[in-house]
Amino acid sequence: MRSALMVAAMLAAGAASAQPYKCTNEEGKTVYSDQRCDATPKKAPEAPKTPEAKKDGRYVPTAAEAARIKTLEHESEKAGVTSEHKTALLLEASAIRSGADSRMSAEDRSKRDILYAQLTSKNVDTRTQALADLRTLYGRLD
């Protein structure tokens, strides 16, 4: 009788323990769970890293980007700004409006900053080349 009770207790304990399920998550990786795969709660989709708000299919600049556009336009109207620098400022404002600026990598932003520094050069050839390189940089993002 005692052994029958032990067998019954072992069977009950085995049935009460969770059965492991082998599942595949959203990233395609194998995970193990105590719940059936179809019963596993779904993770909410993550927001994109560079959200591009669109209105009527067009990029809508954020408030900070709109302020930056104003600053760039103001800078381009200052006396003493070279034609290359003015063109570069307006090119950046255009890139912000189109959303291209928000898609720039950290490396591209660093490159842009170096090119901006070259736009203040007294050498017209240096400024011309810097502007051409900026156009190429922004052209890759469109």
KAVENUR-V632386 format. One record per pair of residues at least 12 apart in sequence whose ideal C-beta (glycine too) atoms are under 8 Angstrom apart, sorted by the first residue. I is the first residue (numbers start at 1). J is the second residue. Records with the same first field share a line. If there is no record, write none. Layout:
I: J ; J
This chain:
18: 34
19: 34
20: 32 ; 33 ; 34
21: 33 ; 34 ; 35 ; 36 ; 37
22: 37
23: 37 ; 40
24: 37
26: 42 ; 43
50: 102 ; 103
52: 99 ; 102
59: 97 ; 98 ; 99 ; 102
61: 96 ; 97 ; 99
65: 96 ; 101 ; 102
68: 93 ; 96
69: 93 ; 96 ; 97
72: 89 ; 90 ; 92 ; 93 ; 96
73: 89 ; 90 ; 93
75: 89
76: 89 ; 90 ; 93
82: 119 ; 127
84: 119 ; 124 ; 127 ; 128 ; 130 ; 131
85: 119 ; 120 ; 127
87: 131
88: 115 ; 116 ; 119 ; 130 ; 131 ; 134
91: 134 ; 135 ; 138
92: 112 ; 134 ; 138
94: 138
95: 138 ; 141
98: 142
100: 138 ; 141 ; 142
101: 141
103: 141
104: 141
108: 137 ; 141
111: 133 ; 137
112: 134 ; 137
115: 130 ; 131 ; 133 ; 134 ; 137
116: 130 ; 134
118: 130
119: 131
